[in-house]
Amino acid sequence: MIKPKPKNSSPVPKWDCFFHLMTKISQYVSYAEAIKSQTAERKNIVNTPSTEALENMKYVAKNVFDKVRRHLGVPLFVSSFYRSPQLNKAIGGSPTSQHCKGEAIDIDHPKLNKKVFDYIRKNLTFDQLIGEAPDEDGNFGWVHVSLKREGNNRGEVLVAEFINGKAKYIKYEDWKHGRK
Ligand SMILES: [Zn+2]
């Protein structure tokens, strides 16, 4: 039975907004997690990508995140994806951060970040791949990866060690040698 609509009911909820948040930008990445930021929520910063940035994000999600996710077969966490310029400033990100263009994603898993890193390094096209905050066992705190839709993707591989909270970038080959 179809219930008749109650008259004078409360205002129509913002379903547009609701469905937008439920939308997937790729098979494994939702719009909600792609724009989520605790800092943005805490400081009330708007973190809405432009159409252009959203297209870049879809490309990264499909060609990087989904491929790693499918290969490893376990859920992976998106720790940071899109950052509006205001949000990027608030968290002290690099002014030229590719997160602001929707071209970079930070991927995290409690145990498998080295596997995420190695799979991308050996199998995928990327602009920059960074193993962030390595521990003593050579696993990473998280993995930063960027990919551009147009132009040259450099395939640069770095490791970022944090000393007193400041990142020091080392070429992956040099870092690997230093560990031997
Ligand atoms: Zn990043």
Residues whose N, C-alpha, C, O or C-beta is under 5 A from the ligand:
A	BS01	ZN	I105 D106 H144
